[in-house]
Amino acid sequence: MKSNGQLQGLEGSADTAHEEAEVREEPAQAEVRGEADDQVQLPSFGVRLDPPAGWAQNARHPMDRRTALKTWSMAALGLGFGGCAARTPPPAPATNPGVALPAVKASWDRVIRTTVGLRPYRPGGFVVKTEPFDDKTIVHDYGHGGAGHSMGWGTGSLAADLAVQHPSRRAAVLGCGTVGLTAARQLQRRGFDVTIYTDKTPPYTTSNMAWAGFTPTSGLVAATGRTPAWEVQFRQAAEIAYRELQLLAGPRHGISWIDSYGMMQSERPQGRRIAAGGSEEGLLPQHLDTGRSILQPGQHPFPSPYASLGLRMRIEPSIYLDALMRDVIVFGGKIVIRKFETPRDLMTLEEPVVVNCTALGSRELFGDDTMTPVKGQLTFLVPQPEVDYIINGLLRTPDGGFHQIGTMPRRDGIALGRTGESGVWSMEPNPDAITRTVEAHIALYDVMRDLRPGVPPARLEASRDIPKLEDFFGLES
């Protein structure tokens, strides 16, 4: 999304869509393995994204807005405007039956909330290591960027393996987000008595504000920040986390597999660089990727020539985090509301082992000034049980920028957006981002309702000068 002339994106969890920061130099170099099919663009709409004056105020007048949105949707397809027609004939209809999907009922009167969270980005990736602190042992487990839900079980396992080297089996965990809760459970599995110390519990943690899917490389590390030793840690953690999340699939923990579509301008996916054995070509091992199929023109209801279809693991934070808290308590853990202002405050703890899962709090508490906030926000619509698919894509704006299209259905609402602003600490929602996100999705779903599988979109005008995948780092998880 563009704002003040700068390209923005986030949540995020391309995974993908992912969940959501003004792109900085270091994040722009970061790895986005396995997310490429979601980071594709819609054709140039040739119209401004900003709605006409008064649209938001007149959102309750459906006839006027319907007419305006219909005009926008027609412009998106190049229909009804002879001067916008493409020079080449439309693609031939597909011979295979198309995918029929229920459209989201996107409208202003169905908006129920907007959430804001700060992703804990660290150019060098997450930290899992021990540090002596007087008579205590600190085990660090922080800096997950937009991949906390994806990697928590894995880095928590590595952290717990470090903790067992201490003779005591009493541990304090700092933080009650997804990383802290999963670290606590991994410690409990190794025989530790665990107390979580935190100033916030779900539903008020940053983890509750995430896009949330299995997106282990989302907003995680700068390409220049990776080291061979860190890559080994990453692959170990990703393997563990992937397996753990699969075993928790079901309604109790709010984890499920869901179809994920990406809108594409060409048949060949761009930038999908996944290494088979962890080589320098990529970061995520091939067997952790479920793969994707390509839908031809006429086989899908989206306003793009092609679409990709894959499976993604979806995590519903409001269900998942509450379930993890219950698990910690059932296995004898305690949760204490407490905030630590200085490192010396830790000396008042009785536990000799302290696992640090404070994310951005590590900047002040442990002096890691590389920790950078990536502000992201999601706008939610009223839930639609019949909508059970993810869509991701990019919408080109007339000034050459992009707006991320992202839809993630959950039981507590349909999440739209995944914006992101690097280095921004404000927790206030961005009204302009809300307007642009909602209006873009209204237009998209108006177009989808007018298209039918088996009928290819006519006279699509492809965008030019497609940016490199790395330019959208952080547009998530």
N, C-alpha and C positions, 0 to 999 in steps of 0.2 A: 504494500500500500504506500502511496506517496503522500508526504505531508511536508510542507515547507520546502518543496523541491528535492526531498531526500527519499530514496527508496526505503520502504519499511516492510517488515514481515516478522513473523515470529518463529506458537505454541507451539511454531511450532512447530507433529508428530507429528515434517511431512507426514510425518507420521508422524507424522507426516503431517498433514496440514496441521501438528504439528504443531499450539499449541501452541511464542509469537512475539523485532528490535531493529531500530535503524541499523543498517548493515555497516559495521565497522571494518577496518582493514584486516584485523586478525580473524574475526568471524567469517569474512568473505573468503578466507583461504581454508576454511575448515572442511572436514570430511562430511559428506552427506550420503554415505553408502546406503544403498538399498532403498533410497527414497526418490530416486530420479523419476520414476513413472508418475509420481504424484506431483512433481515439480514441473509441470508442463503448462502451456498457456492456451487460453481460449483465443480465437481470432480477434483481430482488432475490431472493436465495436464502432470506431469512428465517431463516437459521441462522448461528451464529458461524463465522467462518473458522477460528478456533483449534481444532485437533483435540482430542479428549478426552485427558486425561492418559494417558500411556503409549503413545500411537499411534506416536511415533517409535521408542520403545524396542521396541515389539512389531511393528515393520514386517516382521519375518520370519515372522509368523504370519498367512498370507493369509486363512484362514477368518474370523477375528475382524475383521480390517480390512475384508475384502470386505463383510461384513454392515454394518459401520458406514458405509463409503463408499457402499454402495447406498442406505442411508437418506438420506444427505446428497444424493446425486444425485436421488433421488425428490423430496426437498424442493425441490431446485432447479427442478424442473419443475412443482411443485405437484401431483404425482401421489400418490394414495393417502392424501391428507389432505383430507377434505371441507371443512374450515374454511378451507383455503387456496385453494379453487377460485375462479377469476375469475368476475365477474358476467356477462361477455359470452360468447357462444358462440365456440368456436375458429374460426380462419380456415379458409376452404375450401381443400381440397388444390389444389396447383398443377396446371395442365394440362400443363406442360412437364416433361420428365424431370428428375429431381433429380441433384445432383452426389454421387457416391459417393467418399468419401475414406477411406483406411486410418487408423485411430485410432492415436495414439501409445501405446505401451505404458508408460504412466507408472506407476511404482511406486518405492518407496524402494530396493529391491534393484537398480535399474537406474541409480541416481545414481552418476556416476563422478567428478565434480569440481565445485567452485564457484570462480569467478574473480572478482577484484575489480580495478577500475580507477578512476582519477580523471580525469574529463573536465575539460578546461581551458576553463571557461566565462568569458566576458568580456562584460559587459552591452553594450558598444559594438560587439560583433562582432569578427571577425578583424582583424588588423593586417597590412597589406602596405605598407611604406614604407621609405625609406632614412634613415639617420642617420649623420652623420660621427662618427668616433671616432678622434681623433688622426690618424694617417696611414692609417687603414683606413676602409672604407665598410661599415657594417652595413646589411643588407637584412633587415627583419623580415618574418616569415611565421609567425604564431602566433595562438592564441586562437580555435580552431575549434569549441569546445564539443563537441557530439555529432556534428559533421558533418565530422570530419577525413578519413575515408575517402571521403566524397562530394565534398569540395571540394579535396583536396590537389593534384590535377593542375591545377586552375584557378588557385588562389592561387600554386602553384609556377611556373606560366607567367608570371603577373604579376610575381612576384619576380625571375624570370630576365630579364624584359624590363628591369627596373630595373638589374640587375647588368650588363647589356651596355653600359650607359652609362659604365662604368669601363673604362679602356684595357687593364687586365690581364685575362687569361683564366685566372686561377688563383683558385679559390674554396674556402673552407671552409664546410661545412654543419654546423650544430650540431643534433644530434638524428637518431635513426635509426628513428623511427616512420613512419607513413604520410605525414605532411607532409614530413619531412626527406628520405625516399627519393624521393618524387615531385619535390620541388624539385631534388634532385641530378640526376635524369634530365632535367628540363627545362633545367638548366644545361649538361649534357653535349650536348644537342641543339643548343645554341648555341655549341659549341666550347670549353667550359670544361674544364680539368683539375680534378677534384673530389676532395676528401678529406672524408669524414664523420667528425666527432669526436663520440663518444657514450660514456656510461657504461653503456648497456644496448642490446643488440641483440635482435631477435626471436629467441625467442618471449617475451621478458621485457619488452617495451614495453607502454605503456598501449594502443596500437593493437591489440595482440593480444587485449585483453580486451573489445573492442567488439562490439556487436550486428552492425553492419556491413551496410549496404545503401545504396542511393542515397537518402539523406535529407538533402538540402542545407540544410534550415532547422532541423534537429533540434538543440535546445539551443544555438542559434547566437547569438542577439542579443535583447536586450530591445526591446520596441516603442518605448520612450522613448530608446533608444540609437542608433537608426538615423538616419543623415543622408543627404541626397540623393547626396553624393559616395560614401559607402559603398555605397549601393544600386547605383550604377553599377558599382562594383568587384564586388559580389556577383554581379550578373547576367552580367558578363563571365566571371567565374571559374566560375559554374555551367554556362554554355554549354560552356566548354572541358572541364571535368571530365566532363560528361555524354558528350561525344563521345569523349574518351580512354578512359573506362571501357568504352564499347560496343566499341571496337576491341580491347580486351584480353579480351573474353569468350571463355571456353574453359577447359579443364581446367588448362592450364599456369599461369594466373594465378588460378584459383579464382573466376572471375566468371561468373555465369549469371543467366538470367531465370527467375523463379519466380512461380507463382500466389500471390497474397496476399489472404486473406479477412479481412473485418472484421465482427464481430457487431453488429447494429443493432436498435434498438427501433422505428424508424419507417422508412418507405420512402424518405423524403427525407433525404439526407445532411446533417449539420449542419456549419456552419462552414467549408465548403470554399471558401476565398476565394483564388483564384489569378488574378492579373492577366494580361490579354491583352497589355498593352504596358508593364508595369512601373509601373502607376499606384499611387496611395496605397492602393488596395483590397487589394493583396497584394504579395508579394515575389517569388515564383517565377513566371517566365513560363509561360503556358499550354502552350506546345509542349514543355516539359520534363516534363509530366505525362502518363502513359500513359492516364489515364482509368479509370473503373470502371463496371461494370454492377451492377444490383441484383437479387439473387436473392429471389424471393418465398417466403412460407411453404410448406414442403414441397419446395422446390428445393435444399435444403442440409441437412447433418446437424447443424447447430449448435443449441443450446438458446436461440435467439432468434428473434423473428418474421421478421426479414429479415437478409440478409447482403450485403455488397459483395464484388465480385471484381475484382481488378486485377492488373497485372503489376508486379513489382518487381525491380530489379537487386540480386542478392545477392553479397556479397563475403565470401569465407572467409578470415579473417585469417591463419590458420596457413599457407595456401598462398600467398596474395597477397603477404605481406610477405617471405617467403623468395624468391619469384620476383623481387620488386623488388630485393632485395639482390644476387641473381645478375646482374640486368641492369646494375646500377651497376658491378659488378666487371668484367663482360664488356666494358663500354665504357671501361675503363681507370681506374675509380674505386678509391679505397682507403677502408677503414674502420679508424679508430684508436680504441681504447678509452681515453678520457680524460674526466675531469670538470673543469669549470671552476668554481672557488669564487667568484671575484670578476671584475668586468669587466676589471680590470688583467691577469688571466691571459690574456686574448685577445691582448694585445700580444706574447705569445711566439709566436704563430702566424706562419708565413711568408706565408700567403696574404693579399693586400691586400683581398680581398672576403670578407666573412663573412655567411652567410645564417643568421639566427637562427630555428630551428624547435624551440625548447626548451619550447614549450607552458607548463605551469605554472612551469617553470624561469625564465621571463621575469620572474616576480614578484621573485625575488631577484637574478638576474643583471643585469636591466635596469630594475629599480625600478617595474614595472607592478603596483601594489597593487590594481588592479581585477580581476586574475586570481583566480578562485575555483574551488576543487575541487568537483566534483559526483561523489560516490562512487556507483558502481554495481556491481552484482554479477549474475552469471549462474550458474545451476545447470544442469549438463549431464547428459543421459541417454545411455545407450548408443545409438549410431547405428542408424537404421532406413532402409535404402536405399529402401524403398517409400514412405516419407513424404517428399513433395516439395512442400510447401505451407507457407505462413506463416499463422498465426492471430493476430489481435489483438482485444482487447475489454477491457471493464472489468467487474469483479464487485463488486456493492454488498454491503457488510457491514452487519450489523444496527445498528451505531452510526452509520450514515450515511456511512462512509468508503468507499473503493474499493480494490480490489486489481487490479492490471493482469495480464491474461492475455496471454502472448506466447510463441509457439513459433517457433523458427527452426531448421530442420534443416540440418545440415552433415555433411561426411564425417567430422569428428572428434567428432561428438556432436550431440545435439538440445538447443539452448539454450532455457532457460525463464526467464522473468522480465523483467528490465530494471528493476531498482529504482533509486532515486537519493536521495542525501542531500546537499543543498547545504551547502558550508562544512565538510564533514567530511574530514579528512586521513587517517583511519585506513585501513589496508590489510587489516584483519582482517575476515573474513566475518561477517555478521550472522546468528547461528543462527536467530533468530526469523523473519527474512526468508526463510531457506532453507525452514523448516518451512511457512510460509504459502504460499510459491510452489509447493512440491512438492505439498502437499495440495490446493490449489486446482486444479492441473492434473490430478491423479489424479481428482478429482470430475468435472471437465469431460469428460475422455475416457471415463470410465465412462458418462456421459450419452450421449456421441456413439455409443458402441457399441450403446446400446439404441435409438437413433433410426435410421430408415431414410428415404432420400430418397423423396419423394412422400407421406410421412405427416407432416402438420404437428404440431408440439409442442402438446400440449393444456394449457389452463388456465395459460398463462404469466402471471405477475403482473409487470407493468411497474413499473420503479422510478420514483419521483417526484423532482422537484427536480433535474433533471440539471444538473451544473455546466457553466459555460462551458468551451469548448475550451481557452482560455488557462490555465485552472486546472491543466491537465495538461502545461504546458510542461516540456520536459526529459525526458518519459517515452519517450524514444526507444524512434539510430544508432548 
